[in-house]
């Protein structure tokens, strides 16, 4: 039972990591795999470009995705894109 649990947990971790990489390639403009895995934007214009790129990619998702990434259906309606915004301050 312990081996089965370990294998199941490994599959979940692998699925999460692979999907994280897929989402980075889908929604981060110009993203390339790197050893240090850093990605940053530096100007206000870059931020807006990134946001508009992510929105456009989301709208094109059914046409560009070959995996299991798609909109959630609620009846005849597709779910909207949700943007989470967090602010950090020194405390």
C-alpha atoms as one frame of an Amber mdcrd trajectory, in Angstrom:
protein
   0.000   0.000   0.000   2.892   2.326   0.748   4.400   1.705  -2.712   1.044
   2.374  -4.393   0.691   5.616  -2.406   4.223   6.669  -3.366   3.625   6.001
  -7.064   0.308   7.842  -6.982   1.912  10.825  -5.256   4.756  10.843  -7.794
   2.242  10.945 -10.657   0.472  13.939  -9.075   3.758  15.807  -8.644   4.834
  15.055 -12.216   1.427  16.173 -13.543   1.665  19.456 -11.616   5.207  20.175
 -12.792   4.421  19.383 -16.425   1.304  21.565 -16.358   3.210  24.425 -14.756
   5.721  24.334 -17.620   2.896  24.133 -20.175   1.142  27.144 -18.637   4.382
  29.133 -18.633   4.835  28.448 -22.338   1.191  29.212 -23.094   0.722  32.394
 -21.061   4.131  34.026 -20.553   5.203  35.978 -23.619   8.640  34.916 -24.803
   9.097  32.323 -22.069  11.946  29.880 -22.647  13.055  27.054 -20.358  16.095
  28.121 -18.402  18.319  26.488 -15.846  17.628  29.142 -13.186  13.922  29.385
 -14.140  13.662  33.144 -13.651  11.257  35.341 -15.538  10.652  39.040 -14.954
   9.152  42.157 -16.484  10.703  45.526 -15.778   8.579  48.309 -17.204   4.943
  49.296 -17.022   4.608  48.701 -20.763   6.058  45.178 -20.364   3.495  44.420
 -17.663   0.617  45.526 -19.888   2.042  43.576 -22.831   2.237  40.460 -20.648
  -1.335  40.885 -19.425  -2.723  41.425 -22.934  -0.708  38.446 -24.217  -2.076
  36.186 -21.462  -5.652  37.312 -22.166  -5.267  36.722 -25.909  -3.728  33.298
 -25.292  -6.621  32.425 -22.981  -9.121  33.434 -25.645  -7.255  31.301 -28.222
  -6.805  28.322 -25.875  -9.174  25.946 -27.710  -7.284  26.625 -30.964  -3.704
  26.392 -29.675  -3.763  23.803 -26.894  -3.121  20.161 -27.726  -3.392  19.006
 -24.123  -6.253  18.915 -21.686  -6.290  22.682 -21.144  -9.658  24.184 -21.925
 -12.392  26.378 -20.515 -14.657  25.005 -17.855 -18.234  24.725 -19.072 -21.115
  25.835 -16.875 -24.174  24.904 -18.846 -23.817  26.540 -22.248 -21.393  29.166
 -20.898 -17.590  29.107 -20.765 -15.990  30.305 -17.557 -14.328  33.711 -17.647
 -10.651  34.420 -17.113  -9.903  35.313 -13.480  -6.975  37.555 -12.676  -5.603
  37.325  -9.147  -3.750  40.377  -7.968  -1.593  40.429  -4.863   0.329  43.285
  -3.340   3.371  42.884  -1.149   4.670  45.426   1.279   7.428  45.543   3.772
   6.224  44.580   7.179
